[in-house]
């Protein structure tokens, strides 16, 4: 079980290779604009960065989640591992996607000098994560750990961001949900779901790779 979880977590962790560079690229820009006190420019840069993360992360997460079994089969060439790990991979991808969305809001707090607030939110989250993880792991094993990770990050998305935006860009939270996140999320899920329904049942290795890759590109 531990080996399977490690394997699946490695695959799901590739999402951070998408959001991490966006964070690194936008942090200096946000820091400069926050120091200048240019709120309009800061908000514009913030939303652009968040939209880039959404447009890149959601297609990968949605396609990866709905084709989790196929991806693991391609990766390991082992159908048993693919069947056992598909649900786990889908959950971890969802949790990592939610976590990736937080990179730019975190960068905004760092740029605005609210590191202490971020630390307090993280401490509170860690305190909640420990009993939640223990309870869900006891109940559902490895999937319980994945559910705990997803729930934690959804808590950040719906609770942590509310706290963050009380301090910086307080009027921009609704725009984050409605413009930066929701359109890309809906389009990605729609394309990935349609692709999963239309994929030929007898697709071979090459066909499966091309189908998944093209689905992700269309979702973008």
Rosetta constraint file for C-alpha pairs under 8 A:
AtomPair CA 1 CA 5 HARMONIC 6.13 0.50
AtomPair CA 1 CA 142 HARMONIC 7.10 0.50
AtomPair CA 2 CA 6 HARMONIC 6.13 0.50
AtomPair CA 2 CA 142 HARMONIC 7.94 0.50
AtomPair CA 3 CA 7 HARMONIC 6.21 0.50
AtomPair CA 4 CA 8 HARMONIC 6.17 0.50
AtomPair CA 4 CA 81 HARMONIC 7.49 0.50
AtomPair CA 4 CA 85 HARMONIC 6.82 0.50
AtomPair CA 5 CA 9 HARMONIC 5.87 0.50
AtomPair CA 5 CA 85 HARMONIC 7.74 0.50
AtomPair CA 5 CA 88 HARMONIC 7.69 0.50
AtomPair CA 5 CA 142 HARMONIC 6.77 0.50
AtomPair CA 6 CA 10 HARMONIC 6.12 0.50
AtomPair CA 7 CA 11 HARMONIC 6.56 0.50
AtomPair CA 8 CA 12 HARMONIC 6.17 0.50
AtomPair CA 8 CA 85 HARMONIC 6.70 0.50
AtomPair CA 8 CA 88 HARMONIC 7.14 0.50
AtomPair CA 8 CA 89 HARMONIC 5.53 0.50
AtomPair CA 8 CA 92 HARMONIC 7.90 0.50
AtomPair CA 9 CA 13 HARMONIC 5.82 0.50
AtomPair CA 9 CA 89 HARMONIC 7.20 0.50
AtomPair CA 9 CA 92 HARMONIC 6.82 0.50
AtomPair CA 10 CA 14 HARMONIC 6.86 0.50
AtomPair CA 11 CA 89 HARMONIC 7.76 0.50
AtomPair CA 12 CA 89 HARMONIC 6.46 0.50
AtomPair CA 12 CA 92 HARMONIC 5.99 0.50
AtomPair CA 12 CA 93 HARMONIC 5.13 0.50
AtomPair CA 12 CA 96 HARMONIC 6.97 0.50
AtomPair CA 13 CA 17 HARMONIC 7.54 0.50
AtomPair CA 13 CA 93 HARMONIC 7.79 0.50
AtomPair CA 13 CA 96 HARMONIC 7.02 0.50
AtomPair CA 14 CA 18 HARMONIC 7.33 0.50
AtomPair CA 15 CA 19 HARMONIC 6.83 0.50
AtomPair CA 15 CA 57 HARMONIC 6.52 0.50
AtomPair CA 15 CA 60 HARMONIC 7.39 0.50
AtomPair CA 15 CA 61 HARMONIC 7.42 0.50
AtomPair CA 15 CA 93 HARMONIC 7.63 0.50
AtomPair CA 15 CA 96 HARMONIC 6.74 0.50
AtomPair CA 15 CA 97 HARMONIC 6.96 0.50
AtomPair CA 15 CA 100 HARMONIC 7.48 0.50
AtomPair CA 16 CA 20 HARMONIC 5.54 0.50
AtomPair CA 16 CA 96 HARMONIC 7.42 0.50
AtomPair CA 16 CA 100 HARMONIC 6.44 0.50
AtomPair CA 17 CA 21 HARMONIC 6.95 0.50
AtomPair CA 18 CA 22 HARMONIC 7.19 0.50
AtomPair CA 18 CA 53 HARMONIC 7.53 0.50
AtomPair CA 18 CA 56 HARMONIC 6.94 0.50
AtomPair CA 18 CA 57 HARMONIC 6.68 0.50
AtomPair CA 19 CA 23 HARMONIC 6.37 0.50
AtomPair CA 19 CA 53 HARMONIC 5.73 0.50
AtomPair CA 19 CA 56 HARMONIC 7.92 0.50
AtomPair CA 19 CA 57 HARMONIC 7.07 0.50
AtomPair CA 19 CA 100 HARMONIC 5.70 0.50
AtomPair CA 19 CA 101 HARMONIC 7.80 0.50
AtomPair CA 19 CA 103 HARMONIC 7.01 0.50
AtomPair CA 20 CA 24 HARMONIC 6.33 0.50
AtomPair CA 20 CA 100 HARMONIC 7.89 0.50
AtomPair CA 20 CA 103 HARMONIC 7.39 0.50
AtomPair CA 21 CA 25 HARMONIC 6.05 0.50
AtomPair CA 22 CA 26 HARMONIC 6.15 0.50
AtomPair CA 22 CA 49 HARMONIC 6.90 0.50
AtomPair CA 22 CA 52 HARMONIC 7.66 0.50
AtomPair CA 22 CA 53 HARMONIC 6.90 0.50
AtomPair CA 23 CA 27 HARMONIC 5.91 0.50
AtomPair CA 23 CA 49 HARMONIC 7.84 0.50
AtomPair CA 23 CA 103 HARMONIC 5.94 0.50
AtomPair CA 23 CA 104 HARMONIC 5.85 0.50
AtomPair CA 23 CA 107 HARMONIC 6.66 0.50
AtomPair CA 24 CA 28 HARMONIC 7.64 0.50
AtomPair CA 25 CA 29 HARMONIC 7.62 0.50
AtomPair CA 26 CA 30 HARMONIC 6.07 0.50
AtomPair CA 26 CA 45 HARMONIC 7.81 0.50
AtomPair CA 26 CA 49 HARMONIC 6.69 0.50
AtomPair CA 26 CA 104 HARMONIC 7.78 0.50
AtomPair CA 26 CA 107 HARMONIC 7.73 0.50
AtomPair CA 27 CA 31 HARMONIC 6.00 0.50
AtomPair CA 27 CA 104 HARMONIC 7.95 0.50
AtomPair CA 27 CA 107 HARMONIC 5.56 0.50
AtomPair CA 27 CA 108 HARMONIC 7.43 0.50
AtomPair CA 27 CA 111 HARMONIC 6.76 0.50
AtomPair CA 28 CA 32 HARMONIC 6.12 0.50
AtomPair CA 28 CA 111 HARMONIC 7.79 0.50
AtomPair CA 29 CA 33 HARMONIC 6.27 0.50
AtomPair CA 29 CA 45 HARMONIC 7.69 0.50
AtomPair CA 30 CA 34 HARMONIC 5.97 0.50
AtomPair CA 30 CA 42 HARMONIC 6.07 0.50
AtomPair CA 30 CA 45 HARMONIC 6.93 0.50
AtomPair CA 30 CA 46 HARMONIC 7.11 0.50
AtomPair CA 30 CA 107 HARMONIC 7.47 0.50
AtomPair CA 30 CA 108 HARMONIC 6.45 0.50
AtomPair CA 30 CA 111 HARMONIC 5.74 0.50
AtomPair CA 31 CA 35 HARMONIC 6.13 0.50
AtomPair CA 31 CA 108 HARMONIC 7.68 0.50
AtomPair CA 31 CA 110 HARMONIC 7.59 0.50
AtomPair CA 31 CA 111 HARMONIC 4.07 0.50
AtomPair CA 31 CA 112 HARMONIC 6.75 0.50
AtomPair CA 32 CA 36 HARMONIC 6.28 0.50
AtomPair CA 32 CA 111 HARMONIC 7.70 0.50
AtomPair CA 33 CA 37 HARMONIC 6.25 0.50
AtomPair CA 33 CA 38 HARMONIC 5.58 0.50
AtomPair CA 33 CA 39 HARMONIC 7.48 0.50
AtomPair CA 33 CA 41 HARMONIC 6.72 0.50
AtomPair CA 33 CA 42 HARMONIC 5.44 0.50
AtomPair CA 34 CA 38 HARMONIC 6.35 0.50
AtomPair CA 34 CA 39 HARMONIC 7.10 0.50
AtomPair CA 34 CA 42 HARMONIC 6.35 0.50
AtomPair CA 34 CA 111 HARMONIC 6.23 0.50
AtomPair CA 34 CA 112 HARMONIC 5.75 0.50
AtomPair CA 35 CA 111 HARMONIC 7.91 0.50
AtomPair CA 35 CA 112 HARMONIC 7.52 0.50
AtomPair CA 38 CA 42 HARMONIC 6.05 0.50
AtomPair CA 39 CA 43 HARMONIC 6.03 0.50
AtomPair CA 39 CA 169 HARMONIC 7.61 0.50
AtomPair CA 40 CA 44 HARMONIC 6.21 0.50
AtomPair CA 41 CA 45 HARMONIC 6.15 0.50
AtomPair CA 42 CA 46 HARMONIC 6.01 0.50
AtomPair CA 43 CA 47 HARMONIC 6.17 0.50
AtomPair CA 43 CA 169 HARMONIC 6.89 0.50
AtomPair CA 43 CA 172 HARMONIC 7.37 0.50
AtomPair CA 44 CA 48 HARMONIC 6.22 0.50
AtomPair CA 45 CA 49 HARMONIC 6.17 0.50
AtomPair CA 46 CA 50 HARMONIC 6.22 0.50
AtomPair CA 46 CA 104 HARMONIC 6.98 0.50
AtomPair CA 46 CA 105 HARMONIC 7.88 0.50
AtomPair CA 46 CA 108 HARMONIC 7.25 0.50
AtomPair CA 47 CA 51 HARMONIC 6.02 0.50
AtomPair CA 47 CA 176 HARMONIC 6.87 0.50
AtomPair CA 47 CA 180 HARMONIC 6.39 0.50
AtomPair CA 48 CA 52 HARMONIC 6.23 0.50
AtomPair CA 48 CA 180 HARMONIC 7.89 0.50
AtomPair CA 49 CA 53 HARMONIC 6.38 0.50
AtomPair CA 49 CA 104 HARMONIC 6.61 0.50
AtomPair CA 50 CA 54 HARMONIC 6.26 0.50
AtomPair CA 50 CA 101 HARMONIC 7.04 0.50
AtomPair CA 50 CA 104 HARMONIC 5.98 0.50
AtomPair CA 50 CA 105 HARMONIC 8.00 0.50
AtomPair CA 50 CA 176 HARMONIC 7.60 0.50
AtomPair CA 50 CA 180 HARMONIC 5.85 0.50
AtomPair CA 50 CA 181 HARMONIC 7.66 0.50
AtomPair CA 51 CA 55 HARMONIC 6.02 0.50
AtomPair CA 51 CA 179 HARMONIC 7.77 0.50
AtomPair CA 51 CA 180 HARMONIC 4.63 0.50
AtomPair CA 51 CA 181 HARMONIC 6.76 0.50
AtomPair CA 52 CA 56 HARMONIC 6.18 0.50
AtomPair CA 53 CA 57 HARMONIC 5.74 0.50
AtomPair CA 53 CA 100 HARMONIC 7.39 0.50
AtomPair CA 53 CA 101 HARMONIC 6.62 0.50
AtomPair CA 54 CA 58 HARMONIC 5.58 0.50
AtomPair CA 54 CA 101 HARMONIC 6.85 0.50
AtomPair CA 54 CA 180 HARMONIC 6.82 0.50
AtomPair CA 54 CA 181 HARMONIC 5.84 0.50
AtomPair CA 54 CA 184 HARMONIC 5.99 0.50
AtomPair CA 54 CA 185 HARMONIC 7.29 0.50
AtomPair CA 55 CA 59 HARMONIC 6.90 0.50
AtomPair CA 55 CA 184 HARMONIC 5.59 0.50
AtomPair CA 55 CA 220 HARMONIC 5.94 0.50
AtomPair CA 56 CA 60 HARMONIC 6.90 0.50
AtomPair CA 56 CA 220 HARMONIC 6.66 0.50
AtomPair CA 57 CA 61 HARMONIC 6.07 0.50
AtomPair CA 57 CA 97 HARMONIC 6.31 0.50
AtomPair CA 57 CA 100 HARMONIC 7.46 0.50
AtomPair CA 58 CA 62 HARMONIC 5.80 0.50
AtomPair CA 58 CA 97 HARMONIC 6.74 0.50
AtomPair CA 58 CA 184 HARMONIC 6.65 0.50
AtomPair CA 58 CA 185 HARMONIC 5.84 0.50
AtomPair CA 58 CA 188 HARMONIC 5.95 0.50
AtomPair CA 58 CA 189 HARMONIC 7.95 0.50
AtomPair CA 59 CA 63 HARMONIC 5.90 0.50
AtomPair CA 59 CA 184 HARMONIC 7.98 0.50
AtomPair CA 59 CA 185 HARMONIC 7.87 0.50
AtomPair CA 59 CA 188 HARMONIC 4.87 0.50
AtomPair CA 59 CA 189 HARMONIC 7.52 0.50
AtomPair CA 59 CA 192 HARMONIC 7.55 0.50
AtomPair CA 59 CA 216 HARMONIC 5.42 0.50
AtomPair CA 59 CA 217 HARMONIC 7.72 0.50
AtomPair CA 59 CA 219 HARMONIC 5.32 0.50
AtomPair CA 59 CA 220 HARMONIC 5.94 0.50
AtomPair CA 60 CA 64 HARMONIC 5.71 0.50
AtomPair CA 60 CA 216 HARMONIC 6.10 0.50
AtomPair CA 61 CA 65 HARMONIC 5.82 0.50
AtomPair CA 61 CA 93 HARMONIC 5.53 0.50
AtomPair CA 61 CA 94 HARMONIC 6.50 0.50
AtomPair CA 61 CA 97 HARMONIC 6.32 0.50
AtomPair CA 62 CA 66 HARMONIC 6.15 0.50
AtomPair CA 62 CA 94 HARMONIC 7.94 0.50
AtomPair CA 62 CA 188 HARMONIC 6.07 0.50
AtomPair CA 62 CA 189 HARMONIC 5.57 0.50
AtomPair CA 62 CA 192 HARMONIC 5.92 0.50
AtomPair CA 63 CA 67 HARMONIC 5.85 0.50
AtomPair CA 63 CA 68 HARMONIC 7.93 0.50
AtomPair CA 63 CA 188 HARMONIC 7.69 0.50
AtomPair CA 63 CA 189 HARMONIC 7.74 0.50
AtomPair CA 63 CA 192 HARMONIC 4.99 0.50
AtomPair CA 63 CA 193 HARMONIC 7.89 0.50
AtomPair CA 63 CA 212 HARMONIC 7.00 0.50
AtomPair CA 63 CA 215 HARMONIC 7.01 0.50
AtomPair CA 63 CA 216 HARMONIC 6.03 0.50
AtomPair CA 64 CA 68 HARMONIC 5.32 0.50
AtomPair CA 64 CA 71 HARMONIC 7.12 0.50
AtomPair CA 64 CA 90 HARMONIC 7.04 0.50
AtomPair CA 64 CA 93 HARMONIC 7.27 0.50
AtomPair CA 65 CA 86 HARMONIC 7.91 0.50
AtomPair CA 65 CA 89 HARMONIC 6.70 0.50
AtomPair CA 65 CA 90 HARMONIC 4.12 0.50
AtomPair CA 65 CA 91 HARMONIC 7.53 0.50
AtomPair CA 65 CA 93 HARMONIC 6.38 0.50
AtomPair CA 65 CA 94 HARMONIC 7.47 0.50
AtomPair CA 66 CA 90 HARMONIC 7.08 0.50
AtomPair CA 66 CA 192 HARMONIC 6.67 0.50
AtomPair CA 66 CA 193 HARMONIC 6.80 0.50
AtomPair CA 66 CA 196 HARMONIC 6.58 0.50
AtomPair CA 67 CA 71 HARMONIC 6.10 0.50
AtomPair CA 67 CA 196 HARMONIC 6.90 0.50
AtomPair CA 67 CA 212 HARMONIC 7.43 0.50
AtomPair CA 68 CA 72 HARMONIC 6.20 0.50
AtomPair CA 68 CA 82 HARMONIC 7.72 0.50
AtomPair CA 68 CA 85 HARMONIC 7.93 0.50
AtomPair CA 68 CA 86 HARMONIC 4.84 0.50
AtomPair CA 68 CA 87 HARMONIC 7.30 0.50
AtomPair CA 68 CA 89 HARMONIC 6.18 0.50
AtomPair CA 68 CA 90 HARMONIC 6.13 0.50
AtomPair CA 69 CA 73 HARMONIC 6.12 0.50
AtomPair CA 69 CA 82 HARMONIC 4.90 0.50
AtomPair CA 69 CA 83 HARMONIC 5.94 0.50
AtomPair CA 69 CA 85 HARMONIC 7.20 0.50
AtomPair CA 69 CA 86 HARMONIC 4.61 0.50
AtomPair CA 70 CA 74 HARMONIC 6.14 0.50
AtomPair CA 70 CA 82 HARMONIC 7.08 0.50
AtomPair CA 70 CA 208 HARMONIC 7.56 0.50
AtomPair CA 71 CA 75 HARMONIC 6.05 0.50
AtomPair CA 71 CA 82 HARMONIC 7.76 0.50
AtomPair CA 72 CA 76 HARMONIC 5.84 0.50
AtomPair CA 72 CA 77 HARMONIC 7.52 0.50
AtomPair CA 72 CA 78 HARMONIC 7.77 0.50
AtomPair CA 72 CA 81 HARMONIC 7.26 0.50
AtomPair CA 72 CA 82 HARMONIC 4.84 0.50
AtomPair CA 72 CA 85 HARMONIC 7.45 0.50
AtomPair CA 72 CA 86 HARMONIC 7.16 0.50
AtomPair CA 73 CA 77 HARMONIC 4.83 0.50
AtomPair CA 73 CA 78 HARMONIC 5.50 0.50
AtomPair CA 73 CA 79 HARMONIC 5.58 0.50
AtomPair CA 73 CA 81 HARMONIC 7.41 0.50
AtomPair CA 73 CA 82 HARMONIC 5.08 0.50
AtomPair CA 74 CA 205 HARMONIC 7.34 0.50
AtomPair CA 76 CA 81 HARMONIC 7.50 0.50
AtomPair CA 76 CA 82 HARMONIC 7.68 0.50
AtomPair CA 78 CA 82 HARMONIC 6.29 0.50
AtomPair CA 79 CA 83 HARMONIC 6.11 0.50
AtomPair CA 80 CA 84 HARMONIC 6.19 0.50
AtomPair CA 81 CA 85 HARMONIC 5.85 0.50
AtomPair CA 82 CA 86 HARMONIC 5.74 0.50
AtomPair CA 84 CA 88 HARMONIC 7.85 0.50
AtomPair CA 85 CA 89 HARMONIC 5.97 0.50
AtomPair CA 86 CA 90 HARMONIC 6.27 0.50
AtomPair CA 87 CA 91 HARMONIC 6.36 0.50
AtomPair CA 87 CA 143 HARMONIC 7.81 0.50
AtomPair CA 88 CA 92 HARMONIC 6.24 0.50
AtomPair CA 88 CA 142 HARMONIC 7.52 0.50
AtomPair CA 88 CA 143 HARMONIC 5.68 0.50
AtomPair CA 88 CA 146 HARMONIC 6.71 0.50
AtomPair CA 89 CA 93 HARMONIC 5.98 0.50
AtomPair CA 90 CA 94 HARMONIC 6.25 0.50
AtomPair CA 91 CA 95 HARMONIC 6.25 0.50
AtomPair CA 91 CA 143 HARMONIC 7.71 0.50
AtomPair CA 91 CA 146 HARMONIC 5.84 0.50
AtomPair CA 91 CA 147 HARMONIC 6.58 0.50
AtomPair CA 91 CA 150 HARMONIC 6.92 0.50
AtomPair CA 92 CA 96 HARMONIC 5.95 0.50
AtomPair CA 92 CA 146 HARMONIC 5.59 0.50
AtomPair CA 92 CA 147 HARMONIC 7.89 0.50
AtomPair CA 92 CA 149 HARMONIC 7.43 0.50
AtomPair CA 92 CA 150 HARMONIC 7.01 0.50
AtomPair CA 93 CA 97 HARMONIC 5.92 0.50
AtomPair CA 94 CA 98 HARMONIC 6.31 0.50
AtomPair CA 94 CA 150 HARMONIC 6.53 0.50
AtomPair CA 95 CA 99 HARMONIC 6.17 0.50
AtomPair CA 95 CA 146 HARMONIC 7.53 0.50
AtomPair CA 95 CA 147 HARMONIC 7.98 0.50
AtomPair CA 95 CA 149 HARMONIC 5.85 0.50
AtomPair CA 95 CA 150 HARMONIC 3.98 0.50
AtomPair CA 95 CA 151 HARMONIC 7.54 0.50
AtomPair CA 95 CA 153 HARMONIC 6.16 0.50
AtomPair CA 95 CA 154 HARMONIC 7.68 0.50
AtomPair CA 96 CA 100 HARMONIC 5.95 0.50
AtomPair CA 96 CA 150 HARMONIC 7.57 0.50
AtomPair CA 96 CA 153 HARMONIC 7.95 0.50
AtomPair CA 97 CA 101 HARMONIC 6.43 0.50
AtomPair CA 98 CA 102 HARMONIC 6.99 0.50
AtomPair CA 98 CA 150 HARMONIC 7.50 0.50
AtomPair CA 98 CA 153 HARMONIC 5.68 0.50
AtomPair CA 98 CA 154 HARMONIC 6.40 0.50
AtomPair CA 98 CA 157 HARMONIC 6.96 0.50
AtomPair CA 99 CA 103 HARMONIC 7.27 0.50
AtomPair CA 99 CA 153 HARMONIC 5.55 0.50
AtomPair CA 101 CA 105 HARMONIC 7.75 0.50
AtomPair CA 101 CA 157 HARMONIC 7.82 0.50
AtomPair CA 102 CA 106 HARMONIC 5.98 0.50
AtomPair CA 102 CA 156 HARMONIC 7.69 0.50
AtomPair CA 102 CA 157 HARMONIC 7.11 0.50
AtomPair CA 103 CA 107 HARMONIC 6.15 0.50
AtomPair CA 104 CA 108 HARMONIC 6.12 0.50
AtomPair CA 105 CA 109 HARMONIC 6.44 0.50
AtomPair CA 105 CA 161 HARMONIC 7.27 0.50
AtomPair CA 105 CA 164 HARMONIC 7.56 0.50
AtomPair CA 106 CA 110 HARMONIC 6.32 0.50
AtomPair CA 106 CA 118 HARMONIC 7.40 0.50
AtomPair CA 107 CA 111 HARMONIC 5.99 0.50
AtomPair CA 108 CA 112 HARMONIC 6.11 0.50
AtomPair CA 108 CA 168 HARMONIC 7.78 0.50
AtomPair CA 109 CA 113 HARMONIC 6.12 0.50
AtomPair CA 109 CA 114 HARMONIC 4.97 0.50
AtomPair CA 109 CA 115 HARMONIC 6.29 0.50
AtomPair CA 109 CA 118 HARMONIC 7.22 0.50
AtomPair CA 109 CA 164 HARMONIC 7.07 0.50
AtomPair CA 109 CA 168 HARMONIC 7.28 0.50
AtomPair CA 110 CA 114 HARMONIC 5.75 0.50
AtomPair CA 110 CA 115 HARMONIC 5.47 0.50
AtomPair CA 112 CA 168 HARMONIC 7.20 0.50
AtomPair CA 114 CA 118 HARMONIC 6.69 0.50
AtomPair CA 115 CA 119 HARMONIC 6.23 0.50
AtomPair CA 116 CA 120 HARMONIC 6.24 0.50
AtomPair CA 117 CA 121 HARMONIC 6.23 0.50
AtomPair CA 117 CA 164 HARMONIC 7.63 0.50
AtomPair CA 118 CA 122 HARMONIC 6.14 0.50
AtomPair CA 118 CA 164 HARMONIC 7.82 0.50
AtomPair CA 119 CA 123 HARMONIC 6.15 0.50
AtomPair CA 120 CA 124 HARMONIC 6.24 0.50
AtomPair CA 121 CA 125 HARMONIC 6.13 0.50
AtomPair CA 121 CA 160 HARMONIC 6.82 0.50
AtomPair CA 122 CA 126 HARMONIC 6.03 0.50
AtomPair CA 123 CA 127 HARMONIC 6.20 0.50
AtomPair CA 124 CA 128 HARMONIC 6.42 0.50
AtomPair CA 125 CA 129 HARMONIC 5.95 0.50
AtomPair CA 125 CA 152 HARMONIC 7.10 0.50
AtomPair CA 126 CA 130 HARMONIC 6.40 0.50
AtomPair CA 127 CA 131 HARMONIC 7.65 0.50
AtomPair CA 128 CA 132 HARMONIC 6.31 0.50
AtomPair CA 129 CA 133 HARMONIC 5.81 0.50
AtomPair CA 129 CA 148 HARMONIC 7.06 0.50
AtomPair CA 129 CA 152 HARMONIC 6.72 0.50
AtomPair CA 130 CA 134 HARMONIC 6.24 0.50
AtomPair CA 131 CA 135 HARMONIC 6.07 0.50
AtomPair CA 132 CA 136 HARMONIC 6.16 0.50
AtomPair CA 132 CA 148 HARMONIC 6.26 0.50
AtomPair CA 133 CA 137 HARMONIC 5.80 0.50
AtomPair CA 133 CA 144 HARMONIC 6.94 0.50
AtomPair CA 133 CA 145 HARMONIC 5.65 0.50
AtomPair CA 133 CA 148 HARMONIC 5.33 0.50
AtomPair CA 133 CA 149 HARMONIC 7.96 0.50
AtomPair CA 134 CA 138 HARMONIC 6.05 0.50
AtomPair CA 135 CA 139 HARMONIC 6.28 0.50
AtomPair CA 136 CA 140 HARMONIC 5.71 0.50
AtomPair CA 136 CA 141 HARMONIC 7.06 0.50
AtomPair CA 136 CA 144 HARMONIC 4.35 0.50
AtomPair CA 136 CA 145 HARMONIC 6.39 0.50
AtomPair CA 136 CA 147 HARMONIC 7.42 0.50
AtomPair CA 136 CA 148 HARMONIC 6.77 0.50
AtomPair CA 137 CA 141 HARMONIC 4.28 0.50
AtomPair CA 137 CA 142 HARMONIC 6.21 0.50
AtomPair CA 137 CA 143 HARMONIC 7.23 0.50
AtomPair CA 137 CA 144 HARMONIC 4.42 0.50
AtomPair CA 137 CA 145 HARMONIC 5.42 0.50
AtomPair CA 138 CA 144 HARMONIC 7.51 0.50
AtomPair CA 139 CA 144 HARMONIC 6.76 0.50
AtomPair CA 140 CA 144 HARMONIC 4.58 0.50
AtomPair CA 140 CA 145 HARMONIC 7.96 0.50
AtomPair CA 141 CA 145 HARMONIC 6.81 0.50
AtomPair CA 142 CA 146 HARMONIC 6.55 0.50
AtomPair CA 143 CA 147 HARMONIC 6.07 0.50
AtomPair CA 144 CA 148 HARMONIC 6.15 0.50
AtomPair CA 145 CA 149 HARMONIC 6.33 0.50
AtomPair CA 146 CA 150 HARMONIC 6.27 0.50
AtomPair CA 147 CA 151 HARMONIC 6.06 0.50
AtomPair CA 148 CA 152 HARMONIC 6.06 0.50
AtomPair CA 149 CA 153 HARMONIC 6.34 0.50
AtomPair CA 150 CA 154 HARMONIC 6.16 0.50
AtomPair CA 151 CA 155 HARMONIC 6.09 0.50
AtomPair CA 152 CA 156 HARMONIC 6.49 0.50
AtomPair CA 153 CA 157 HARMONIC 6.22 0.50
AtomPair CA 154 CA 158 HARMONIC 6.14 0.50
AtomPair CA 155 CA 159 HARMONIC 5.32 0.50
AtomPair CA 155 CA 160 HARMONIC 6.62 0.50
AtomPair CA 156 CA 160 HARMONIC 4.14 0.50
AtomPair CA 156 CA 161 HARMONIC 6.19 0.50
AtomPair CA 157 CA 161 HARMONIC 5.65 0.50
AtomPair CA 158 CA 162 HARMONIC 6.65 0.50
AtomPair CA 159 CA 163 HARMONIC 6.57 0.50
AtomPair CA 160 CA 164 HARMONIC 6.20 0.50
AtomPair CA 161 CA 165 HARMONIC 5.98 0.50
AtomPair CA 161 CA 173 HARMONIC 7.60 0.50
AtomPair CA 162 CA 166 HARMONIC 6.29 0.50
AtomPair CA 162 CA 173 HARMONIC 7.21 0.50
AtomPair CA 163 CA 167 HARMONIC 7.21 0.50
AtomPair CA 164 CA 168 HARMONIC 6.61 0.50
AtomPair CA 165 CA 169 HARMONIC 5.65 0.50
AtomPair CA 165 CA 170 HARMONIC 4.62 0.50
AtomPair CA 165 CA 171 HARMONIC 7.65 0.50
AtomPair CA 165 CA 172 HARMONIC 7.41 0.50
AtomPair CA 165 CA 173 HARMONIC 6.37 0.50
AtomPair CA 166 CA 170 HARMONIC 5.07 0.50
AtomPair CA 169 CA 173 HARMONIC 7.61 0.50
AtomPair CA 172 CA 176 HARMONIC 6.34 0.50
AtomPair CA 173 CA 177 HARMONIC 6.64 0.50
AtomPair CA 174 CA 178 HARMONIC 6.04 0.50
AtomPair CA 175 CA 179 HARMONIC 5.26 0.50
AtomPair CA 175 CA 180 HARMONIC 6.68 0.50
AtomPair CA 176 CA 180 HARMONIC 4.82 0.50
AtomPair CA 176 CA 181 HARMONIC 6.33 0.50
AtomPair CA 177 CA 181 HARMONIC 5.20 0.50
AtomPair CA 177 CA 182 HARMONIC 5.95 0.50
AtomPair CA 178 CA 182 HARMONIC 5.35 0.50
AtomPair CA 178 CA 183 HARMONIC 7.23 0.50
AtomPair CA 179 CA 183 HARMONIC 6.49 0.50
AtomPair CA 180 CA 184 HARMONIC 7.50 0.50
AtomPair CA 181 CA 185 HARMONIC 6.09 0.50
AtomPair CA 182 CA 186 HARMONIC 6.07 0.50
AtomPair CA 183 CA 187 HARMONIC 6.17 0.50
AtomPair CA 184 CA 188 HARMONIC 5.97 0.50
AtomPair CA 185 CA 189 HARMONIC 6.16 0.50
AtomPair CA 186 CA 190 HARMONIC 6.04 0.50
AtomPair CA 187 CA 191 HARMONIC 6.12 0.50
AtomPair CA 187 CA 219 HARMONIC 6.43 0.50
AtomPair CA 188 CA 192 HARMONIC 5.99 0.50
AtomPair CA 188 CA 219 HARMONIC 4.92 0.50
AtomPair CA 188 CA 220 HARMONIC 7.21 0.50
AtomPair CA 189 CA 193 HARMONIC 5.83 0.50
AtomPair CA 190 CA 194 HARMONIC 6.08 0.50
AtomPair CA 191 CA 195 HARMONIC 6.05 0.50
AtomPair CA 191 CA 215 HARMONIC 6.90 0.50
AtomPair CA 191 CA 218 HARMONIC 7.23 0.50
AtomPair CA 191 CA 219 HARMONIC 5.60 0.50
AtomPair CA 192 CA 196 HARMONIC 6.13 0.50
AtomPair CA 192 CA 215 HARMONIC 6.40 0.50
AtomPair CA 192 CA 216 HARMONIC 7.38 0.50
AtomPair CA 192 CA 219 HARMONIC 7.09 0.50
AtomPair CA 193 CA 197 HARMONIC 6.37 0.50
AtomPair CA 194 CA 198 HARMONIC 6.22 0.50
AtomPair CA 195 CA 199 HARMONIC 5.92 0.50
AtomPair CA 195 CA 211 HARMONIC 7.97 0.50
AtomPair CA 195 CA 215 HARMONIC 6.34 0.50
AtomPair CA 199 CA 203 HARMONIC 7.56 0.50
AtomPair CA 199 CA 211 HARMONIC 7.32 0.50
AtomPair CA 203 CA 207 HARMONIC 5.46 0.50
AtomPair CA 203 CA 208 HARMONIC 5.76 0.50
AtomPair CA 204 CA 208 HARMONIC 5.93 0.50
AtomPair CA 205 CA 209 HARMONIC 6.31 0.50
AtomPair CA 206 CA 210 HARMONIC 6.19 0.50
AtomPair CA 207 CA 211 HARMONIC 5.93 0.50
AtomPair CA 208 CA 212 HARMONIC 6.12 0.50
AtomPair CA 209 CA 213 HARMONIC 6.06 0.50
AtomPair CA 210 CA 214 HARMONIC 5.90 0.50
AtomPair CA 211 CA 215 HARMONIC 6.04 0.50
AtomPair CA 212 CA 216 HARMONIC 6.32 0.50
AtomPair CA 213 CA 217 HARMONIC 6.34 0.50
AtomPair CA 214 CA 218 HARMONIC 6.10 0.50
AtomPair CA 215 CA 219 HARMONIC 6.17 0.50
AtomPair CA 216 CA 220 HARMONIC 6.44 0.50
